C-alpha cells in the first residue's frame, strides 16, 4: 500500500523556505548524484530534502552492523513494535534530529563545493554520517529496509517535528489502542491519543489513526506504514500550528476513560419514524463481546469536560428523539447505574456518571454521525423489540 499523499501540501508550503545559493547548489549536486529519478522535482525544504539526498547511501552505512536496539527488538511482538514506533513518533519534539540536521546544513553552507568530488568529500563528514545514521538507529529495528527508505523519503517519520519546534509545542503519546484486522492478521490500525502542551502549560488533546502492515517475508518487521491514514493527521498538524485558537475556543478534546466495573449494558432508544411518530427500542446484554463492540466505537468520540450547568444548557439544544441512552450497570445490582451515555443522531455524545438523565458530565465537541450509525447497529443486535 502506497503512503498517502496527504502531506503533499506540506511540501508546497515549504517551497518558500529561504536557503543560500551555496546550499541550493550543494543540494542540487547531491540530487544529481544520489537520487537520479528526482532531478526534475522542486527542491524540498531542508529537513525533507536531506532525507531524500541520503536515501541511497544511509542504508549501506547503517545496516551493515545491527545496532543494540535492533538486536533487542527481535523478540518484540507486533503490538510492541507498533508501540515502539509510536512512542518515537508522538513524543516530541525530537531536538536531537533537529540539531543533527542543522549541523549538516551549517557544514554545507560553510564549505565551497564547485564540483561533485567536493560534495562527495562532504558525505564523508561526521556531520553527514551522524545525521543519516539517526534514522535507522531510531526506526531501523522496526521497519524493513525498503519501508524505512520510503518512510524517510515521504516524510512519514518525524513528520510533526518541524511544526512542534516552530510553534514551541510539546507532544506526548497519551494512549494507544491497537486493533488487528481479523481478515488480514498482518494489518494493524491503532487509535492514537496525543496531548499538545504549550510553554504556558495549556494542553489540548487529539486522536489520530494509523495503519501498519507487517512483512510476510521478514516476520516482525513493518513492511507498510501509512502514518496519515484516515483523518486526524492533517487536523493534528493544524492544531499544532493554531494552538492558541483551540485554547481560546476551549477546544480541550480528549477520549474519555470510563474507569468503572460493569458487566451489563442496557439501552433505551427514541427514534423518529416516517409517519412523524416515535419508535422506542430497548435491550440489555451481558455478552462481553457485544459490550466491547459498543464501547470500542465510543472510544472514537472526542469529548471535553464541562460543568453540569453547561451540559444542561447544551442538552436543551439537542433533539429529544433520534437518540440512544446507554446504561452501564453491574448485573448484581441493576439499580446501580455506573455510567450513562447518550448518543444522538447528529453524532454528539453525552457522558454522565451515575445519572439516568444522560445530560451531565462530559460532552462531545465534534459531530461524528457515522459513529452513531455504528452504535445503532450494535445495539439493534440485542434489542428486545427489534423487528
Order of alpha helices (4+ residues) and beta strands (2+ residues): alpha-alpha-alpha-alpha-alpha-alpha-alpha-alpha-alpha-alpha-beta-beta-beta-beta-beta-beta-alpha-alpha-beta-beta-alpha-beta-alpha-beta-beta-beta-beta-alpha
